[in-house]
């Protein structure tokens, strides 16, 4: 009989590990560029590269690690990722020039990509299939909290202390992750010996990406590009519309909206199906962006933040659960990796693409364009859903 329990000791510890990993990521994401400018006197564009090269390392790691999880198990992969993360966190103290700092940022991105793919896979393996959407919804709250808390603490520490204190804090968090690893139960290898031999003999794109996860991955890519426009430019937009003081609460409202709604959206995904959650999530996401484009007052800005939390915040966790639907147990690692590759690509390269539009069209028009991007994502999801319905028996969906 299926064990329907979600909140096991392993689930809780793995979620905390993921929270600390993401907290370190966002602490440094908002502070490493100013650090580069202050410490090495580089231009803002070079400082942006120092920050963005982290994402490149993460993407490369995700491409490589999905297939490895099949062969050696997610727990061993997590151990490797945490080891790299601890070393990278320590090496920030030795980054005495710009090339060393960039090399370490790339190295750190690899560690984060390995470790976060492993935690996502481990959670998918722990959860009962009938409650996987709900469980992943709870697990992904660890990332949401880090998204809200990380930038706040990063800016606070950098404003009131030396950067060495910030780096020490990140190192302590990384060491805590490594220590908690030993309290997670050993997981069995998920790939039969015969399958391992087959994967070694026939390497290719199949070993890097999961076909089942590609459709929702493409939808996620567009959604991530749209949300990257919020993450990267909301502070500049707030200055333009003279709402800087209110903007400091924007992501707090976003996080509260996600925290209150995500447990229910995950459960609805399991009970009612994909369309019941994804359609309203993407519609709310588009509506939040459209409202953002016309913001005039503080309450409108905060309302847009709450609607975006209900929209993109719930879409992100549900899309991760959808990426794992219909995937064989031994392919969960590749499917998890595939989903995050599209998500990271959108977050990492979206700002560069959108940044080139801002001088031409401005911030308000940018959010109108992103509203259209989300509606295109909704259309793609409808297309993929209808195709899947025609190909897969209803019972399997």
C-alpha positions as CSV (number, residue, x, y, z in Angstrom):
1,X,0.0,0.0,0.0
2,X,1.3,3.5,-0.9
3,X,2.7,5.6,1.9
4,X,0.9,8.9,1.5
5,X,3.0,10.8,4.1
6,X,4.8,14.0,2.9
7,X,6.4,15.5,6.0
8,X,9.0,12.9,6.7
9,X,12.3,13.7,8.4
10,X,14.2,13.3,5.1
11,X,11.8,15.6,3.3
12,X,12.2,18.3,5.9
13,X,16.0,18.1,6.0
14,X,16.3,18.1,2.2
15,X,14.0,21.2,2.1
16,X,16.1,23.0,4.6
17,X,19.3,22.2,2.7
18,X,17.7,23.5,-0.5
19,X,16.6,26.7,1.4
20,X,20.2,27.4,2.6
21,X,21.6,26.7,-0.9
22,X,19.2,29.2,-2.5
23,X,19.7,31.7,0.3
24,X,23.4,31.8,-0.4
25,X,22.7,32.1,-4.1
26,X,20.4,35.1,-3.7
27,X,22.5,36.7,-1.0
28,X,25.4,36.9,-3.5
29,X,23.3,37.5,-6.6
30,X,22.4,41.0,-5.3
31,X,25.7,41.9,-3.7
32,X,28.5,40.4,-5.9
33,X,28.1,43.1,-8.7
34,X,28.4,46.0,-6.2
35,X,31.3,44.2,-4.6
36,X,33.1,43.9,-8.0
37,X,32.6,47.6,-8.7
38,X,33.8,48.6,-5.2
39,X,36.7,46.2,-4.9
40,X,38.1,46.1,-8.5
41,X,36.6,49.3,-10.1
42,X,35.0,47.5,-13.0
43,X,32.2,48.8,-15.1
44,X,28.6,47.9,-14.4
45,X,28.4,45.7,-17.5
46,X,31.5,43.7,-16.3
47,X,30.0,43.5,-12.8
48,X,26.8,42.0,-14.4
49,X,29.0,39.4,-16.1
50,X,30.5,38.5,-12.7
51,X,27.0,37.9,-11.4
52,X,25.7,36.2,-14.5
53,X,28.5,33.7,-15.0
54,X,27.1,31.9,-12.0
55,X,24.1,30.9,-14.1
56,X,26.3,29.6,-16.9
57,X,28.0,27.3,-14.4
58,X,24.6,26.2,-13.1
59,X,23.3,25.3,-16.6
60,X,26.4,23.3,-17.5
61,X,26.1,21.4,-14.2
62,X,22.4,20.6,-14.8
63,X,23.1,19.3,-18.3
64,X,25.7,16.9,-16.9
65,X,24.2,15.8,-13.6
66,X,20.8,14.6,-14.7
67,X,22.1,11.4,-16.3
68,X,24.6,10.8,-13.5
69,X,21.8,10.7,-11.0
70,X,20.4,7.7,-12.9
71,X,23.7,5.9,-12.5
72,X,25.0,6.6,-9.0
73,X,21.9,7.9,-7.1
74,X,20.8,11.4,-6.0
75,X,22.4,11.3,-2.5
76,X,26.0,10.8,-3.9
77,X,25.4,13.6,-6.4
78,X,24.2,15.8,-3.5
79,X,27.3,15.1,-1.6
80,X,29.5,16.2,-4.5
81,X,27.4,19.4,-5.0
82,X,27.6,20.3,-1.4
83,X,31.4,19.8,-1.3
84,X,31.8,22.1,-4.3
85,X,29.5,24.7,-2.7
86,X,31.5,24.7,0.5
87,X,34.8,25.0,-1.3
88,X,33.4,27.8,-3.5
89,X,32.1,29.7,-0.5
90,X,35.5,29.5,1.1
91,X,37.3,30.6,-2.1
92,X,35.6,34.0,-2.1
93,X,38.1,35.0,0.6
94,X,40.9,34.1,-1.8
95,X,39.5,35.9,-4.9
96,X,42.1,38.6,-4.8
97,X,41.5,39.7,-8.4
98,X,38.7,39.8,-11.0
99,X,39.7,36.7,-13.0
100,X,39.8,34.6,-9.7
101,X,36.4,36.0,-8.6
102,X,34.8,35.1,-12.0
103,X,36.4,31.6,-11.9
104,X,35.0,31.1,-8.5
105,X,31.5,32.4,-9.4
106,X,31.5,29.8,-12.3
107,X,32.7,27.1,-9.9
108,X,30.0,28.1,-7.4
109,X,27.4,27.9,-10.1
110,X,28.4,24.4,-10.9
111,X,28.1,23.4,-7.2
112,X,24.7,24.9,-6.9
113,X,23.5,23.3,-10.1
114,X,24.6,19.9,-9.0
115,X,23.2,20.2,-5.4
116,X,19.9,21.7,-6.3
117,X,19.2,19.2,-9.0
118,X,19.9,16.5,-6.5
119,X,17.6,17.9,-3.8
120,X,14.8,18.3,-6.4
121,X,15.3,14.7,-7.5
122,X,15.5,13.3,-4.0
123,X,12.2,15.0,-3.0
124,X,10.5,13.6,-6.1
125,X,11.7,10.2,-5.1
126,X,10.5,10.6,-1.5
127,X,7.0,11.7,-2.3
128,X,4.1,9.4,-3.0
129,X,3.1,9.8,-6.7
130,X,-0.5,10.7,-5.8
131,X,0.7,13.7,-3.7
132,X,3.8,14.7,-5.7
133,X,2.3,18.0,-6.9
134,X,1.3,18.9,-3.4
135,X,4.7,17.8,-2.0
136,X,6.7,19.7,-4.6
137,X,4.6,22.7,-3.9
138,X,5.7,22.6,-0.2
139,X,9.3,21.9,-1.2
140,X,9.5,24.8,-3.6
141,X,8.5,27.1,-0.7
142,X,12.2,26.8,0.3
143,X,13.2,28.6,-2.9
144,X,10.4,31.2,-2.5
145,X,11.5,32.1,1.0
146,X,15.1,32.3,-0.1
147,X,14.1,34.6,-3.0
148,X,12.4,37.0,-0.5
149,X,14.9,36.8,2.4
150,X,18.2,36.5,0.4
151,X,18.2,39.9,-1.3
152,X,17.0,41.6,1.9
153,X,19.8,40.1,4.1
154,X,22.4,40.5,1.3
155,X,21.7,44.2,1.0
156,X,21.5,44.6,4.8
157,X,24.9,42.9,5.4
158,X,26.6,44.7,2.6
159,X,25.4,48.1,3.9
160,X,26.3,47.6,7.5
161,X,29.3,45.3,7.5
162,X,32.4,44.5,5.4
163,X,31.9,42.1,2.5
164,X,34.1,39.6,4.4
165,X,31.2,39.2,6.9
166,X,28.8,38.5,4.1
167,X,31.2,35.8,2.7
168,X,31.6,34.3,6.1
169,X,27.8,34.1,6.5
170,X,27.5,32.3,3.2
171,X,30.3,29.9,4.2
172,X,28.6,29.1,7.5
173,X,25.3,28.4,5.6
174,X,27.1,26.1,3.1
175,X,28.8,24.2,5.9
176,X,25.4,23.7,7.7
177,X,24.1,22.2,4.4
178,X,27.0,19.8,4.3
179,X,26.5,18.8,8.0
180,X,22.7,18.2,7.5
181,X,23.5,15.9,4.5
182,X,24.6,13.2,6.9
183,X,21.1,13.1,8.5
184,X,19.4,12.3,5.2
185,X,18.7,8.6,4.7
186,X,20.7,6.8,2.1
187,X,18.8,6.5,-1.2
188,X,19.0,3.5,-3.4
189,X,20.4,3.7,-7.0
190,X,17.4,4.2,-9.2
191,X,18.8,2.9,-12.5
192,X,19.0,-0.9,-13.1
193,X,22.5,-2.2,-14.1
194,X,21.3,-3.1,-17.5
195,X,20.0,0.5,-18.1
196,X,23.3,1.9,-16.9
197,X,25.2,-0.2,-19.4
198,X,22.8,0.9,-22.1
199,X,23.2,4.6,-21.2
200,X,27.0,4.2,-21.3
201,X,26.9,2.5,-24.7
202,X,24.5,5.0,-26.3
203,X,25.2,8.5,-25.0
204,X,23.3,11.4,-26.6
205,X,20.7,14.1,-26.0
206,X,18.5,11.4,-24.4
207,X,21.0,11.2,-21.5
208,X,20.9,15.0,-21.0
209,X,17.3,15.9,-21.5
210,X,14.0,14.1,-20.7
211,X,11.6,14.2,-23.7
212,X,8.5,14.2,-21.5
213,X,9.6,17.4,-19.7
214,X,10.4,19.4,-22.9
215,X,6.9,20.8,-23.6
216,X,6.4,22.2,-20.1
217,X,10.1,23.3,-20.2
218,X,9.5,25.5,-23.2
219,X,6.5,27.1,-21.4
220,X,8.6,27.6,-18.3
221,X,11.3,29.2,-20.4
222,X,8.9,32.0,-21.6
223,X,7.5,32.4,-18.1
224,X,11.0,32.7,-16.6
225,X,12.1,35.3,-19.2
226,X,9.0,37.3,-18.3
227,X,9.6,37.1,-14.6
228,X,13.3,38.0,-15.0
229,X,12.0,41.3,-16.2
230,X,10.4,41.8,-12.8
231,X,13.4,40.6,-10.8
232,X,16.0,42.6,-12.7
233,X,14.2,45.9,-13.4
234,X,11.6,46.5,-10.7
235,X,13.9,48.7,-8.7
236,X,14.7,50.9,-11.7
237,X,11.1,51.0,-12.6
238,X,10.2,52.0,-9.0
239,X,12.6,54.9,-9.3
240,X,11.0,56.1,-12.5
241,X,7.5,56.1,-11.1
242,X,8.7,57.5,-7.7
243,X,7.7,54.5,-5.6
244,X,11.1,53.4,-4.2
245,X,10.0,53.2,-0.6
246,X,7.0,51.0,-1.5
247,X,9.1,48.8,-3.8
248,X,11.1,47.5,-0.8
249,X,7.9,45.6,0.2
250,X,7.1,44.3,-3.3
251,X,8.8,40.9,-3.0
252,X,7.6,40.5,0.6
253,X,4.0,40.8,-0.7
254,X,4.9,38.4,-3.5
255,X,6.3,35.8,-1.0
256,X,3.3,36.1,1.2
257,X,0.9,35.5,-1.7
258,X,2.9,32.4,-2.7
259,X,3.1,31.1,0.9
260,X,-0.6,31.4,1.4
261,X,-1.6,29.8,-2.0
262,X,1.0,27.3,-3.0
263,X,-0.1,24.4,-0.7
264,X,-3.6,24.6,-2.1
265,X,-2.4,24.9,-5.8
266,X,-0.2,21.8,-5.4
267,X,-3.1,19.8,-4.0
268,X,-5.4,21.0,-6.7
269,X,-2.9,19.9,-9.3
270,X,-3.0,16.4,-7.9
271,X,-6.8,16.3,-7.5
272,X,-8.0,18.3,-10.6
273,X,-5.2,18.0,-13.1
274,X,-2.8,20.4,-14.8
275,X,-5.2,22.7,-16.6
276,X,-7.1,23.5,-13.5
277,X,-4.0,25.2,-12.0
278,X,-1.8,26.3,-14.9
279,X,-4.5,28.2,-16.8
280,X,-5.4,30.5,-13.9
281,X,-1.8,30.9,-12.9
282,X,-0.6,32.1,-16.3
283,X,-3.7,34.3,-16.6
284,X,-3.0,35.9,-13.2
285,X,0.7,36.2,-14.2
286,X,-0.2,38.1,-17.4
287,X,-2.7,40.3,-15.4
288,X,-0.1,41.1,-12.8
289,X,2.4,42.3,-15.5
290,X,-0.3,44.4,-17.2
291,X,-1.2,46.0,-13.9
292,X,2.5,46.6,-13.3
293,X,2.8,48.4,-16.6
294,X,0.2,51.0,-15.5
295,X,1.2,51.4,-11.8
296,X,0.5,54.9,-10.5
297,X,0.4,54.4,-6.7
298,X,2.0,52.3,-4.0
299,X,-1.0,50.1,-3.4
300,X,-1.1,49.3,-7.1
301,X,2.5,48.2,-7.1
302,X,2.0,46.0,-4.0
303,X,-1.2,44.6,-5.6
304,X,0.7,43.7,-8.7
305,X,3.3,41.9,-6.5
306,X,0.6,39.8,-4.9
307,X,-1.0,38.9,-8.2
308,X,2.4,38.0,-9.6
309,X,2.9,35.7,-6.6
310,X,-0.4,34.0,-7.2
311,X,0.5,33.7,-10.9
312,X,4.2,33.0,-11.5
313,X,4.8,31.7,-8.0
314,X,2.3,28.9,-8.3
315,X,3.0,28.2,-12.0
316,X,6.7,27.6,-11.1
317,X,6.1,24.8,-8.6
318,X,3.3,23.2,-10.6
319,X,5.4,23.2,-13.7
320,X,8.1,21.3,-11.9
321,X,5.6,18.7,-10.8
322,X,4.2,18.5,-14.4
323,X,7.8,17.9,-15.7
324,X,7.9,14.7,-13.7
325,X,4.5,13.3,-14.8
326,X,4.7,10.1,-16.8
327,X,8.5,9.9,-16.2
328,X,10.0,6.5,-15.3
329,X,11.5,6.5,-11.7
330,X,15.0,6.1,-13.1
331,X,14.5,9.2,-15.2
332,X,13.4,11.6,-12.4
333,X,16.9,13.1,-12.2
334,X,17.0,13.9,-15.9
335,X,13.5,15.3,-15.8
336,X,14.3,17.5,-12.8
337,X,17.4,18.7,-14.5
338,X,15.6,19.4,-17.8
339,X,13.0,21.6,-16.0
340,X,15.7,23.6,-14.2
341,X,17.7,24.1,-17.4
342,X,14.8,25.9,-19.0
343,X,14.1,27.9,-15.8
344,X,17.7,28.9,-15.3
345,X,18.1,29.8,-19.0
346,X,15.2,32.1,-18.8
347,X,16.3,33.7,-15.5
348,X,20.0,34.0,-16.6
349,X,19.7,35.3,-20.2
350,X,16.3,37.0,-20.0
351,X,17.7,40.2,-18.4
352,X,20.3,40.5,-21.2
353,X,17.6,40.2,-23.9
354,X,15.1,42.5,-22.1
355,X,17.8,45.0,-21.2
356,X,18.3,45.8,-24.8
357,X,14.6,46.7,-25.2
358,X,14.4,49.2,-22.4
359,X,16.3,52.1,-24.0
360,X,14.0,51.7,-27.0
361,X,10.5,51.2,-25.4
362,X,10.9,52.0,-21.7
363,X,9.8,50.1,-18.6
364,X,6.1,50.4,-18.8
365,X,6.0,49.2,-22.4
366,X,8.4,46.4,-21.4
367,X,5.9,45.0,-19.0
368,X,3.2,45.2,-21.7
369,X,5.5,43.1,-24.0
370,X,6.1,40.6,-21.2
371,X,2.3,40.3,-20.8
372,X,2.1,39.2,-24.4
373,X,5.0,36.7,-23.8
374,X,3.1,35.1,-20.9
375,X,0.0,34.8,-23.1
376,X,2.1,33.1,-25.8
377,X,3.3,30.7,-23.0
378,X,-0.4,30.1,-22.2
379,X,-1.1,29.3,-25.8
380,X,1.8,26.9,-26.0
381,X,0.6,25.1,-22.9
382,X,-2.9,24.8,-24.4
383,X,-1.4,23.4,-27.6
384,X,0.8,20.9,-25.7
385,X,-2.1,19.8,-23.4
386,X,-4.4,19.1,-26.3
387,X,-1.7,17.2,-28.1
388,X,-1.0,15.1,-25.0
389,X,-4.7,14.4,-24.5
390,X,-4.9,13.0,-28.0
391,X,-1.8,10.9,-27.5
392,X,-2.3,9.7,-24.0
393,X,-5.3,7.9,-22.5
394,X,-7.3,10.1,-20.2
395,X,-6.6,7.7,-17.3
396,X,-2.9,8.3,-17.7
397,X,-3.2,12.0,-17.5
